Amino acid sequence: MGHALPPPAASLPAARPPARPGDAGAGLAALPGLWRGRDLARAPSPGFPTGFAPLDAELPGGGWPAGALTEVLCGQAGIGEVRLFFPALSALARGDAPVFLLEPPWLPYAPAFAGGGIPAARLVVVRPRRPADAMWACEQILRGLTGGALLAWPRHLRAQDIRRLQLAVEGKPVLAVLMRPPAAAGEPTPAALRIALEAAPPAHLALRILKRRGGMLARTLRIAPPSPLFTSLPAQDAPVCHAVDRDSSRLPDARLHPASA
């Protein structure tokens, strides 16, 4: 019986050079879908600039997530949680994109939004007749939007509801924000970003990032949201204050609209 001959040298695979320390890490770092737990993740698309440089520096994509959910946990309405998004909403409105407000807990005051750069013509307020229809309306808005923003105040959300909303907005150039109670901090969420807000006198917000795609942020950020107060208008034409633009450093105005008192 004959013996098998070895293949010609030309057909043998070329010998690989020995791996050097650090080669594996450099190769992994080049993969677009991989991130180290201690670093910020690389967002699949640029975010919407928040208008606050310290906050942008802590968010993957350099701003509010695009095509993903953002959760805001806030126990008190009217402390500036909407004004926090005014710079991003203003940029979207300049591009003729709509801004949906789903079940806000106050009566939206159009001049306050206009002072923040969001014309009333871009605002769409949605109030479902039944609380059970809120989730359906939220999902339909996200599925139909091709740009713009949705700020929603759903009363009851289950984990599967949030997953459905995330799928509805996935990959779209849309800013999607869910305003939720602080108790939701103990619940799991597929949202890309979850932040907690508290009033920080005289006119700031204390912002904690509870979840982001990347390393955890232990410190609290102090943000001063824009205050669209119409001090340049004549006194007789000055509009009443409203929860969305009330300066937290002042006492409630006696002219406060009943819907926001």
C-alpha positions, 0 to 999 in steps of 0.5 A: 500500500502506498503512502499519501504524499504531502501537498506541494508547498505552494498549496499550503496555507500561509503561516499566520504571524503570531498575535501581538498583545492588543491586536484582538482588542483593536479588531473588536473595536472596529466592529460597529455593533460592539461596545465596551461596558465602560464606554458610551455606545456608538449610536446607529444614527446621530441623535437630536442635539439637546441644546445642553453641551454637558448633556450631549456629551453623556448621550450616545449619538450626541443627543436625544436618541433618534428612532428609539424611546426616551423615558422621563421619570418625573413626579411633578408636572410643570417643573420644566420637563417639556422645556427640556426638549424645546431646543430639539423640538424647535429644530424639528419644527423649523423643518416643518415636522409635527410635534405630537402631545398625547394626553398632556396633564395640562392645557398646552399654552401655545404662546409658551411653545411659540416662545420656545421656537415651536409654532402652534401650527406644528403642534398636534394635541391628542386626547383619546376618549377612553384611557384604553385608547391611549396606547393604541393612539401612541403606537399609531402615531409612531408608526405613521411618523416619518419625522418629528416628535411625540411626547406622551403621558401614558397612564398605564404601560406594561412591558409588552406595550413599551416593546411595541412602541419601541418597534413602532419607532425603531430606526426612524428619524423621530424623537419619541418621549414617554413621561412616566412616574418615578415608580417606573424606575424599578421596571425593566424597559427596552427604551434606549434612554431613561432619565429622572428629573427633579426640580433644583431651585432656583430654576434648574433641573437635577437630571440623573441618567438611569439607563443609556447605551453605554457606561453608567453615569453616577453623577447628577447633571444640573440643567437650566431649561430655556424659559420662554417668558415674554418680558419684551411684550407690553404689560397689557398684552403680556400672556398669562403664565402657564405650567409649561413656562412658569419659572420655578423660582417664583410663586404661582401667578394669580393669573395662572390658567385654571387648567395648569394650576 
